[in-house]
Amino acid sequence: MPTKPEKDAITGTEIRSHEWDGIQEMDNPLPRWWLYVFYASILISIIYMVLYPAIPGITGYTKGILGYTERHALEADLVAHRESQAGFFDRIAAATPAEIREDADLLNFALAGGKSAFADNCAPCHAAGGAGRAGFPNLADDDWLWGGSLDAIQTTLLHGIRWDQDDDTRVSEMPRFLADEILTTEQIADVTQYVLAFVNRADDPAAAARGAPIYAEQCGVCHGAKGEGNQELGSPRLSNDIWQYGGTADLVAAQIGNPQHGVMPSWSGRLDESTIKMLTVYVHSLGGGQ
């Protein structure tokens, strides 16, 4: 004969036959509220599958009675958004960056659009807000290698630096004074001290004095007699304590001996004309453009 189920002495609920470490399990039914919620969830799921896209197939998916998706709603919102901005883009396409700056509404629109385009395309090198990184110029100060006017910035964006090298591409290269045996290691050390003296960072006055005539002969034609730089040539100013590749004696000497040359892509053909104009205005606003 089958054994009669054991019952709990307090609740009278049947106790299942298995146990773990002396712990037994009662055969309690699920709470009614839990069962109702569970059944309601099943019903809602069925209704959802009928109304909305849900079940994948080999060549597609069920579209549902309503045919509604967030993707379609987003696409509709984007179309409406573009239509609302069309007037601004038309005006920007017909205006120069200087004219954009003179129109308050266009300027606000261009700054917002330029900021977004900068974050997508420029920030990986120049950092957020144009703060710059080692080897990539800071765009948020007042030091401009190729000029900080709206026209100069637009030309740099359109044609790049040492990139495709069309007629308007920014191209300049510093000689490899050590690698090409133009100067000796000792002469470079002296010129380094002279260059650091522009910003009161030289620690060997005698070497700086020896470096003065070498600088005048080899470097002054591009960087200026007093290290003021030359934006026509893209030659950095050396008298403002802003160093793209580092301002220690070792790093300055390394740049003189075998210089690094940065490259910036041409954005013409990559970005549309209006976006480049907005970028021009935005970059110009970052560091007190000229």
N, C-alpha and C positions, 0 to 999 in steps of 0.2 A: 504493500500500500504506500501511496505517495506521502511524504512527510508533510505535516501541516505547517504552513508558513509561520515563522516566528514573528510575533508582534511586539512593538515597543510598549513597555509597561506604562508609560506616561501618556503618549498620544494615541496609542492603539494602531499606529501605522505599521503596515507590514515591513519587515526588514529583509533586504535581499540577502542571498546566501553567501555572497563573497565578502571578504574583508581584507583590509591592509593594516598590518601592524596593530591589530586589535580595533581598528576603526571600521564600523559598519555603515552601510548606506540604507537610508529609508526610501521606500518607494512612494515618494510624495508626487502628486500630479503638479504640472506646471501651473503657475498662477493664471487665472482667467484673463487678467489684463494683458499679460505677456502674450498669451495666445491670440487675443484680439488684435494686438499691435502687429504680430507676425502675419496674420491673415490679411490685415489691411495693407501691409507692405507688399505682399504678393499681388493683391488686387491693383494697387497703385502702379506696380511695375508693369503689369499687363496693359493697363490703360496707357502708360507712357509709351510702351512699345507700339501701341496702335496709333497714337497721335504723332509721335516724333520719330525721326530717323534713329534706328537702333540696331537692327540685326545685320551683320555683315554677310556678304555672299561672295561667290567666285568673281563676279563681274561688277559688283557694286554693293549696295545696302538698301534696306527697306527705307522708303522716304517718309513714311508716316502720313496720316490724314492731313495734318497741318503743314508738313514739309518745312518746319521752322528749324534753323540752326543758328548758333551764335556767329558762325563764319559769315553766313549770308547777311546777318544783321550788321556785322562789322564792315563788310564790304559796302553796304548801303550807307553807313555812317561816314566811311571814308570818301565816298563819292560826294556826299552832301558837304563834307568838310572841304574837299578840293574846290567844289563850286563856290563855296563862300569865300575862298582865298583867291579865286581866279583873278579878281580885280586887282588885288595887290601884286600878284605875279606879273600881270600885264603891265602895270605901272613900273615895276622894278625892271622888267625887260626893256622898257623904253627909256629908262633913266640911267644916268651915270652914277657911280658911287658918290660923287660930290653932290649931285642933285638929291640923292636918297638922304644924305645927311641933313639937307636943308628942309626936308619934309618930315615933320614930327611923326605923323602916322606911318609913313614908309620906314622911317628910321626905327621905330619900335618893332615893326614887323620884321625888318631886316636883321635887327639884333637878335630877336628870338630865333629866326630861321638860321642865322649864322652860328649861333651858339649850338644849336642842334647838329648842324653839319660839322662843326668843329669837333664836337664830342665823338661823332661817328668816324671822321676821317683824319683828324689832326692830333687829337689828344694822345693816341698811342705813342707818338714821338715827342710832342711838345708839352704833354701833361695837361691835366684839367686846368682851365683858365689860362693856358699858355705859360705856365710856370717854368717850363723847360726841364730838360734832363741832361745828364752828362753827354756831351756831344751834340745836343739839340738845343738851338737857341731859345732863350727866355723871350717870349713875346709880350710879357707883361711889364717890361721895363722900358726905358727910353733909348735903348741902344739898338740901332738897326744896322745890320750888315749891308744891306742893299737899299736902304732908304725906307722911311716910315710914312711917306705920303700915300694917299689912296691909290694914285696911279702906280707907284713903285710896288706896293703890296699886291695890287691886282696883276701886275706883270709877273711877279714872282709866283703867284698862284697859277697863272695861266701857263707859264712856260717852264717852271721848275728851276732847279739849281743842279748843274752838271748832270742833266738827265737826257732828254732827246737831242739837245743841242741844235734847236732851230735858230733862226736869226736873233730871237729875243731871249733865248735861254741864258740864265745867269751862269757864267763860266769864269772861274779864276782858280789858279792853283799856285800854292806857295812852293818855291824850289825846295828840293831835298838837300839841304846844305851839307849834311854829313854823308848821307848815302851816296850823293853824287860828287863827293870830295871837293865841294866848293869851299868849305871851312873845315878846320880841324876841331877835334874835341875840345881843345883848350880855348880856341876862339869862340866856339859856341858857348862854353861856360862863361866867358867874359861878356858876350852879347846878352846872355840870360840875365846876368847881374845888372847890366845897363837897362834892360827892359823892366826888370823888377824895380829899378830905381824910380821909374815913372810913378809908381804908386807907393813909394817909400817902403819897399819890402826887400831891398837888396841888403845882404849881410856882408858884402866884400867890396868896399868902396874902391879899392885899387883895381879889382877886376872890372868893376863898372866903368872906371875911367879908361881902361884898355879896350873895353867893348864899344865905347862911343864912336870912334872912327869906323869900326867895322859895321856898326849899325847904320851909320850915315851912308856908307858905300853900298851895303847889301840890302838894307831893309827900309830905309827912309823913303825911297821912291814910291813904295806901296803904302806903308803904314804911317807916313808923315814924319817930319823931322822930330816932332815931340810926341810921337805915338798917337796922333789924333785920328788915324784911320782914313779910309777913302771909300765912300759908299759907291762911287762909280766903278770901283774895282772889287767891291765886296771885301775889302781889307779891314779886319777888325781894328777897332780903337784899342790901344794898349795902355792908355793912361786913365782908365776908369775902374780898374780892379774887377772887371768882369771877364771871366776866363771860360771859354767854351769847353776846353779840354783840360782844365785844371791850372791853378796858379802857383803851384810849388816850383822850386827851382828845377827839380828833376823833370816834372811834366812840361814845363816851358822849354827846357833844353831838348826833350824828346820831340816836341812839336817843331822846333827849329831844325833838328837833325833829320827827321823823317816824318813830315807832317801828315796828319789825318785830314781828309777832305770829305766833308759831309755831302750828302746827296738828298735832294728833295724831288719827289715826282712832279711831273707836269699834270695839273688837274684839268686842263683843257681836254675835252672828250671823255673825261671820267665823270665830271660834274657838269650840270647844265649851266648856261650863262648866268641865269638869275641866282643860282646857288653860289656861284663864285663871287658875284657882286655882294651878296649877303655876307659871305665869309670875309670879303675885303673890308666891309664896314665893321664887322665884329672884331676882327684882328686889329684894325686901326683903333678901336675903342679900348683895347686891353691895356696898352702901355703908353697912352698919351701920344698917339701917332702924330706925325709932323703935318 
